[in-house]
């Protein structure tokens, strides 16, 4: 979590930076944010897969033909 001190330092640096630097900084911040979001989504997917694996180990699976019959599929 970001401290107020860090935010203040960032704001001071932003206020002093020329526009070309600000543009690059914005692009980099957007890139880092996207990477962070992707990493969180990947972790959520991995957690879901672990849960599914545990459920399969506990409860087992059913044959495909049985599933199709239950769903009314040919």
Biopython code that builds the backbone (N, CA, C, O; Angstrom):
import numpy as np
from Bio.PDB.StructureBuilder import StructureBuilder

atoms = [
    (1, "UNK", "N", (0.846, -1.183, 0.000)),
    (1, "UNK", "CA", (0.000, 0.000, 0.000)),
    (1, "UNK", "C", (0.888, 1.241, 0.000)),
    (1, "UNK", "O", (1.927, 1.280, 0.659)),
    (2, "UNK", "N", (0.464, 2.238, -0.741)),
    (2, "UNK", "CA", (1.257, 3.440, -0.902)),
    (2, "UNK", "C", (1.042, 4.379, 0.287)),
    (2, "UNK", "O", (-0.087, 4.589, 0.730)),
    (3, "UNK", "N", (2.134, 4.936, 0.790)),
    (3, "UNK", "CA", (2.033, 5.891, 1.885)),
    (3, "UNK", "C", (1.767, 7.281, 1.326)),
    (3, "UNK", "O", (2.017, 7.556, 0.152)),
    (4, "UNK", "N", (1.262, 8.137, 2.177)),
    (4, "UNK", "CA", (1.002, 9.514, 1.759)),
    (4, "UNK", "C", (2.314, 10.168, 1.342)),
    (4, "UNK", "O", (2.345, 10.950, 0.392)),
    (5, "UNK", "N", (3.388, 9.853, 2.042)),
    (5, "UNK", "CA", (4.689, 10.414, 1.714)),
    (5, "UNK", "C", (5.085, 10.080, 0.279)),
    (5, "UNK", "O", (5.593, 10.939, -0.442)),
    (6, "UNK", "N", (4.857, 8.847, -0.133)),
    (6, "UNK", "CA", (5.182, 8.440, -1.498)),
    (6, "UNK", "C", (4.309, 9.189, -2.503)),
    (6, "UNK", "O", (4.795, 9.633, -3.543)),
    (7, "UNK", "N", (3.026, 9.326, -2.192)),
    (7, "UNK", "CA", (2.137, 10.078, -3.083)),
    (7, "UNK", "C", (2.597, 11.527, -3.207)),
    (7, "UNK", "O", (2.592, 12.100, -4.297)),
    (8, "UNK", "N", (2.991, 12.108, -2.082)),
    (8, "UNK", "CA", (3.465, 13.491, -2.110)),
    (8, "UNK", "C", (4.716, 13.618, -2.974)),
    (8, "UNK", "O", (4.852, 14.577, -3.734)),
    (9, "UNK", "N", (5.628, 12.656, -2.860)),
    (9, "UNK", "CA", (6.840, 12.684, -3.683)),
    (9, "UNK", "C", (6.485, 12.583, -5.164)),
    (9, "UNK", "O", (7.045, 13.301, -5.993)),
    (10, "UNK", "N", (5.559, 11.694, -5.490)),
    (10, "UNK", "CA", (5.134, 11.553, -6.882)),
    (10, "UNK", "C", (4.497, 12.841, -7.394)),
    (10, "UNK", "O", (4.793, 13.287, -8.502)),
    (11, "UNK", "N", (3.629, 13.433, -6.592)),
    (11, "UNK", "CA", (2.976, 14.675, -7.011)),
    (11, "UNK", "C", (3.989, 15.799, -7.217)),
    (11, "UNK", "O", (3.875, 16.568, -8.171)),
    (12, "UNK", "N", (4.984, 15.898, -6.325)),
    (12, "UNK", "CA", (6.026, 16.925, -6.494)),
    (12, "UNK", "C", (6.812, 16.689, -7.779)),
    (12, "UNK", "O", (7.102, 17.627, -8.522)),
    (13, "UNK", "N", (7.153, 15.430, -8.034)),
    (13, "UNK", "CA", (7.901, 15.110, -9.254)),
    (13, "UNK", "C", (7.073, 15.426, -10.491)),
    (13, "UNK", "O", (7.601, 15.924, -11.485)),
    (14, "UNK", "N", (5.780, 15.141, -10.433)),
    (14, "UNK", "CA", (4.886, 15.432, -11.560)),
    (14, "UNK", "C", (4.818, 16.937, -11.809)),
    (14, "UNK", "O", (4.870, 17.385, -12.955)),
    (15, "UNK", "N", (4.705, 17.704, -10.743)),
    (15, "UNK", "CA", (4.608, 19.156, -10.885)),
    (15, "UNK", "C", (5.861, 19.751, -11.520)),
    (15, "UNK", "O", (5.780, 20.772, -12.204)),
    (16, "UNK", "N", (7.010, 19.132, -11.306)),
    (16, "UNK", "CA", (8.271, 19.679, -11.805)),
    (16, "UNK", "C", (8.679, 19.118, -13.169)),
    (16, "UNK", "O", (9.570, 19.669, -13.815)),
    (17, "UNK", "N", (8.056, 18.052, -13.609)),
    (17, "UNK", "CA", (8.475, 17.380, -14.842)),
    (17, "UNK", "C", (7.916, 18.087, -16.075)),
    (17, "UNK", "O", (6.790, 18.584, -16.053)),
    (18, "UNK", "N", (8.705, 18.130, -17.149)),
    (18, "UNK", "CA", (8.197, 18.688, -18.409)),
    (18, "UNK", "C", (7.191, 17.733, -19.059)),
    (18, "UNK", "O", (7.169, 16.540, -18.756)),
    (19, "UNK", "N", (6.373, 18.266, -19.942)),
    (19, "UNK", "CA", (5.311, 17.479, -20.575)),
    (19, "UNK", "C", (5.795, 16.193, -21.248)),
    (19, "UNK", "O", (5.147, 15.159, -21.093)),
    (20, "UNK", "N", (6.911, 16.214, -21.992)),
    (20, "UNK", "CA", (7.337, 14.952, -22.617)),
    (20, "UNK", "C", (7.631, 13.852, -21.590)),
    (20, "UNK", "O", (7.341, 12.680, -21.830)),
    (21, "UNK", "N", (8.200, 14.230, -20.464)),
    (21, "UNK", "CA", (8.478, 13.253, -19.403)),
    (21, "UNK", "C", (7.167, 12.767, -18.793)),
    (21, "UNK", "O", (7.018, 11.583, -18.490)),
    (22, "UNK", "N", (6.225, 13.680, -18.615)),
    (22, "UNK", "CA", (4.924, 13.295, -18.063)),
    (22, "UNK", "C", (4.212, 12.301, -18.973)),
    (22, "UNK", "O", (3.589, 11.349, -18.503)),
    (23, "UNK", "N", (4.311, 12.532, -20.275)),
    (23, "UNK", "CA", (3.671, 11.619, -21.223)),
    (23, "UNK", "C", (4.279, 10.218, -21.113)),
    (23, "UNK", "O", (3.557, 9.222, -21.081)),
    (24, "UNK", "N", (5.606, 10.150, -21.055)),
    (24, "UNK", "CA", (6.262, 8.850, -20.906)),
    (24, "UNK", "C", (5.910, 8.203, -19.573)),
    (24, "UNK", "O", (5.672, 6.997, -19.503)),
    (25, "UNK", "N", (5.878, 9.008, -18.520)),
    (25, "UNK", "CA", (5.552, 8.484, -17.194)),
    (25, "UNK", "C", (4.132, 7.926, -17.165)),
    (25, "UNK", "O", (3.882, 6.884, -16.559)),
    (26, "UNK", "N", (3.212, 8.616, -17.815)),
    (26, "UNK", "CA", (1.831, 8.147, -17.864)),
    (26, "UNK", "C", (1.746, 6.814, -18.599)),
    (26, "UNK", "O", (1.077, 5.891, -18.136)),
    (27, "UNK", "N", (2.417, 6.712, -19.734)),
    (27, "UNK", "CA", (2.405, 5.450, -20.488)),
    (27, "UNK", "C", (2.989, 4.310, -19.647)),
    (27, "UNK", "O", (2.467, 3.196, -19.649)),
    (28, "UNK", "N", (4.066, 4.601, -18.936)),
    (28, "UNK", "CA", (4.698, 3.569, -18.116)),
    (28, "UNK", "C", (3.792, 3.168, -16.957)),
    (28, "UNK", "O", (3.685, 1.984, -16.636)),
    (29, "UNK", "N", (3.145, 4.133, -16.334)),
    (29, "UNK", "CA", (2.224, 3.830, -15.240)),
    (29, "UNK", "C", (1.054, 2.986, -15.735)),
    (29, "UNK", "O", (0.634, 2.052, -15.052)),
    (30, "UNK", "N", (0.527, 3.304, -16.910)),
    (30, "UNK", "CA", (-0.554, 2.501, -17.491)),
    (30, "UNK", "C", (-0.082, 1.078, -17.770)),
    (30, "UNK", "O", (-0.815, 0.117, -17.533)),
    (31, "UNK", "N", (1.141, 0.946, -18.273)),
    (31, "UNK", "CA", (1.721, -0.372, -18.539)),
    (31, "UNK", "C", (1.854, -1.172, -17.244)),
    (31, "UNK", "O", (1.466, -2.339, -17.193)),
    (32, "UNK", "N", (2.396, -0.556, -16.206)),
    (32, "UNK", "CA", (2.560, -1.244, -14.925)),
    (32, "UNK", "C", (1.217, -1.638, -14.327)),
    (32, "UNK", "O", (1.077, -2.724, -13.764)),
    (33, "UNK", "N", (0.237, -0.760, -14.448)),
    (33, "UNK", "CA", (-1.094, -1.055, -13.927)),
    (33, "UNK", "C", (-1.698, -2.248, -14.649)),
    (33, "UNK", "O", (-2.284, -3.125, -14.014)),
    (34, "UNK", "N", (-1.563, -2.292, -15.962)),
    (34, "UNK", "CA", (-2.092, -3.411, -16.746)),
    (34, "UNK", "C", (-1.402, -4.718, -16.353)),
    (34, "UNK", "O", (-2.057, -5.750, -16.208)),
    (35, "UNK", "N", (-0.093, -4.672, -16.184)),
    (35, "UNK", "CA", (0.640, -5.876, -15.759)),
    (35, "UNK", "C", (0.157, -6.352, -14.399)),
    (35, "UNK", "O", (0.003, -7.553, -14.182)),
    (36, "UNK", "N", (-0.083, -5.427, -13.489)),
    (36, "UNK", "CA", (-0.553, -5.776, -12.147)),
    (36, "UNK", "C", (-1.930, -6.437, -12.224)),
    (36, "UNK", "O", (-2.179, -7.443, -11.560)),
    (37, "UNK", "N", (-2.812, -5.870, -13.028)),
    (37, "UNK", "CA", (-4.154, -6.434, -13.192)),
    (37, "UNK", "C", (-4.072, -7.827, -13.792)),
    (37, "UNK", "O", (-4.763, -8.739, -13.338)),
    (38, "UNK", "N", (-3.232, -8.002, -14.811)),
    (38, "UNK", "CA", (-3.077, -9.315, -15.440)),
    (38, "UNK", "C", (-2.537, -10.338, -14.450)),
    (38, "UNK", "O", (-2.975, -11.488, -14.446)),
    (39, "UNK", "N", (-1.588, -9.930, -13.612)),
    (39, "UNK", "CA", (-1.028, -10.844, -12.613)),
    (39, "UNK", "C", (-2.094, -11.251, -11.600)),
    (39, "UNK", "O", (-2.152, -12.410, -11.188)),
    (40, "UNK", "N", (-2.936, -10.300, -11.198)),
    (40, "UNK", "CA", (-4.012, -10.619, -10.254)),
    (40, "UNK", "C", (-5.015, -11.575, -10.889)),
    (40, "UNK", "O", (-5.477, -12.510, -10.235)),
    (41, "UNK", "N", (-5.358, -11.351, -12.161)),
    (41, "UNK", "CA", (-6.300, -12.233, -12.850)),
    (41, "UNK", "C", (-5.721, -13.630, -13.004)),
    (41, "UNK", "O", (-6.438, -14.619, -12.852)),
    (42, "UNK", "N", (-4.435, -13.720, -13.304)),
    (42, "UNK", "CA", (-3.784, -15.022, -13.421)),
    (42, "UNK", "C", (-3.825, -15.754, -12.087)),
    (42, "UNK", "O", (-4.096, -16.954, -12.044)),
    (43, "UNK", "N", (-3.556, -15.039, -11.002)),
    (43, "UNK", "CA", (-3.594, -15.669, -9.680)),
    (43, "UNK", "C", (-5.001, -16.159, -9.359)),
    (43, "UNK", "O", (-5.164, -17.237, -8.787)),
    (44, "UNK", "N", (-6.016, -15.384, -9.718)),
    (44, "UNK", "CA", (-7.401, -15.813, -9.501)),
    (44, "UNK", "C", (-7.699, -17.077, -10.295)),
    (44, "UNK", "O", (-8.344, -17.993, -9.786)),
    (45, "UNK", "N", (-7.229, -17.131, -11.546)),
    (45, "UNK", "CA", (-7.431, -18.325, -12.375)),
    (45, "UNK", "C", (-6.754, -19.539, -11.752)),
    (45, "UNK", "O", (-7.331, -20.626, -11.719)),
    (46, "UNK", "N", (-5.532, -19.356, -11.260)),
    (46, "UNK", "CA", (-4.819, -20.469, -10.630)),
    (46, "UNK", "C", (-5.530, -20.936, -9.365)),
    (46, "UNK", "O", (-5.614, -22.137, -9.104)),
    (47, "UNK", "N", (-6.038, -19.999, -8.585)),
    (47, "UNK", "CA", (-6.790, -20.359, -7.380)),
    (47, "UNK", "C", (-8.043, -21.148, -7.742)),
    (47, "UNK", "O", (-8.378, -22.128, -7.078)),
    (48, "UNK", "N", (-8.738, -20.716, -8.803)),
    (48, "UNK", "CA", (-9.930, -21.438, -9.260)),
    (48, "UNK", "C", (-9.580, -22.853, -9.698)),
    (48, "UNK", "O", (-10.297, -23.801, -9.379)),
    (49, "UNK", "N", (-8.476, -22.995, -10.428)),
    (49, "UNK", "CA", (-8.060, -24.323, -10.881)),
    (49, "UNK", "C", (-7.728, -25.237, -9.707)),
    (49, "UNK", "O", (-8.063, -26.421, -9.726)),
    (50, "UNK", "N", (-7.073, -24.696, -8.693)),
    (50, "UNK", "CA", (-6.764, -25.499, -7.501)),
    (50, "UNK", "C", (-8.050, -25.954, -6.820)),
    (50, "UNK", "O", (-8.160, -27.104, -6.394)),
    (51, "UNK", "N", (-9.008, -25.061, -6.720)),
    (51, "UNK", "CA", (-10.288, -25.408, -6.094)),
    (51, "UNK", "C", (-11.002, -26.495, -6.881)),
    (51, "UNK", "O", (-11.552, -27.431, -6.299)),
    (52, "UNK", "N", (-10.994, -26.374, -8.196)),
    (52, "UNK", "CA", (-11.647, -27.374, -9.047)),
    (52, "UNK", "C", (-10.954, -28.719, -8.900)),
    (52, "UNK", "O", (-11.614, -29.753, -8.795)),
    (53, "UNK", "N", (-9.632, -28.709, -8.892)),
    (53, "UNK", "CA", (-8.879, -29.955, -8.731)),
    (53, "UNK", "C", (-9.224, -30.620, -7.394)),
    (53, "UNK", "O", (-9.428, -31.833, -7.335)),
    (54, "UNK", "N", (-9.287, -29.831, -6.332)),
    (54, "UNK", "CA", (-9.636, -30.378, -5.020)),
    (54, "UNK", "C", (-11.049, -30.954, -5.028)),
    (54, "UNK", "O", (-11.290, -32.015, -4.451)),
    (55, "UNK", "N", (-11.981, -30.264, -5.676)),
    (55, "UNK", "CA", (-13.354, -30.756, -5.760)),
    (55, "UNK", "C", (-13.412, -32.074, -6.522)),
    (55, "UNK", "O", (-14.121, -32.994, -6.113)),
    (56, "UNK", "N", (-12.679, -32.174, -7.618)),
    (56, "UNK", "CA", (-12.658, -33.417, -8.396)),
    (56, "UNK", "C", (-12.081, -34.551, -7.559)),
    (56, "UNK", "O", (-12.585, -35.673, -7.607)),
    (57, "UNK", "N", (-11.035, -34.273, -6.798)),
    (57, "UNK", "CA", (-10.446, -35.307, -5.952)),
    (57, "UNK", "C", (-11.420, -35.753, -4.862)),
    (57, "UNK", "O", (-11.469, -36.934, -4.518)),
    (58, "UNK", "N", (-12.190, -34.820, -4.322)),
    (58, "UNK", "CA", (-13.157, -35.148, -3.269)),
    (58, "UNK", "C", (-14.379, -35.869, -3.823)),
    (58, "UNK", "O", (-14.805, -36.893, -3.288)),
    (59, "UNK", "N", (-14.940, -35.322, -4.904)),
    (59, "UNK", "CA", (-16.239, -35.786, -5.375)),
    (59, "UNK", "C", (-16.171, -36.650, -6.621)),
    (59, "UNK", "O", (-17.153, -37.307, -6.968)),
    (60, "UNK", "N", (-15.034, -36.663, -7.298)),
    (60, "UNK", "CA", (-14.902, -37.450, -8.514)),
    (60, "UNK", "C", (-15.569, -36.768, -9.698)),
    (60, "UNK", "O", (-15.968, -35.606, -9.625)),
    (61, "UNK", "N", (-15.682, -37.517, -10.793)),
    (61, "UNK", "CA", (-16.289, -37.000, -12.015)),
    (61, "UNK", "C", (-17.375, -37.962, -12.479)),
    (61, "UNK", "O", (-17.537, -39.048, -11.923)),
    (62, "UNK", "N", (-18.117, -37.550, -13.508)),
    (62, "UNK", "CA", (-19.131, -38.435, -14.084)),
    (62, "UNK", "C", (-18.788, -38.656, -15.554)),
    (62, "UNK", "O", (-18.112, -37.826, -16.162)),
    (63, "UNK", "N", (-19.245, -39.766, -16.130)),
    (63, "UNK", "CA", (-18.973, -40.019, -17.548)),
    (63, "UNK", "C", (-19.640, -38.959, -18.437)),
    (63, "UNK", "O", (-20.692, -38.419, -18.096)),
    (64, "UNK", "N", (-19.009, -38.675, -19.576)),
    (64, "UNK", "CA", (-19.532, -37.687, -20.514)),
    (64, "UNK", "C", (-20.932, -38.061, -20.990)),
    (64, "UNK", "O", (-21.792, -37.189, -21.119)),
    (65, "UNK", "N", (-21.171, -39.338, -21.252)),
    (65, "UNK", "CA", (-22.492, -39.778, -21.714)),
    (65, "UNK", "C", (-23.567, -39.443, -20.681)),
    (65, "UNK", "O", (-24.674, -39.046, -21.045)),
    (66, "UNK", "N", (-23.251, -39.600, -19.415)),
    (66, "UNK", "CA", (-24.207, -39.281, -18.349)),
    (66, "UNK", "C", (-24.484, -37.777, -18.313)),
    (66, "UNK", "O", (-25.632, -37.358, -18.164)),
    (67, "UNK", "N", (-23.446, -36.978, -18.449)),
    (67, "UNK", "CA", (-23.616, -35.526, -18.457)),
    (67, "UNK", "C", (-24.489, -35.085, -19.626)),
    (67, "UNK", "O", (-25.388, -34.261, -19.458)),
    (68, "UNK", "N", (-24.221, -35.637, -20.817)),
    (68, "UNK", "CA", (-25.026, -35.295, -21.989)),
    (68, "UNK", "C", (-26.483, -35.677, -21.773)),
    (68, "UNK", "O", (-27.383, -34.919, -22.134)),
    (69, "UNK", "N", (-26.720, -36.837, -21.191)),
    (69, "UNK", "CA", (-28.092, -37.282, -20.938)),
    (69, "UNK", "C", (-28.792, -36.331, -19.968)),
    (69, "UNK", "O", (-29.952, -35.974, -20.174)),
    (70, "UNK", "N", (-28.089, -35.921, -18.913)),
    (70, "UNK", "CA", (-28.670, -35.004, -17.930)),
    (70, "UNK", "C", (-28.996, -33.648, -18.547)),
    (70, "UNK", "O", (-29.953, -32.989, -18.141)),
    (71, "UNK", "N", (-28.197, -33.235, -19.529)),
    (71, "UNK", "CA", (-28.417, -31.944, -20.182)),
    (71, "UNK", "C", (-29.325, -32.043, -21.401)),
    (71, "UNK", "O", (-29.658, -31.031, -22.018)),
    (72, "UNK", "N", (-29.720, -33.259, -21.744)),
    (72, "UNK", "CA", (-30.585, -33.467, -22.898)),
    (72, "UNK", "C", (-29.877, -33.264, -24.226)),
    (72, "UNK", "O", (-30.499, -32.860, -25.208)),
    (73, "UNK", "N", (-28.599, -33.537, -24.260)),
    (73, "UNK", "CA", (-27.814, -33.388, -25.485)),
    (73, "UNK", "C", (-27.681, -34.731, -26.190)),
    (73, "UNK", "O", (-27.713, -35.782, -25.550)),
    (74, "UNK", "N", (-27.532, -34.692, -27.518)),
    (74, "UNK", "CA", (-27.381, -35.963, -28.263)),
    (74, "UNK", "C", (-26.027, -36.616, -28.013)),
    (74, "UNK", "O", (-25.745, -37.682, -28.561)),
]
sb = StructureBuilder()
sb.init_structure("model")
sb.init_model(0)
sb.init_chain("A")
sb.init_seg("    ")
for serial, (resi, resn, name, xyz) in enumerate(atoms, 1):
    if name == "N":
        sb.init_residue(resn, " ", resi, " ")
    sb.init_atom(name, np.array(xyz, "f"), 0.0, 1.0, " ", f" {name:<3s}", serial, name[0])
structure = sb.get_structure()
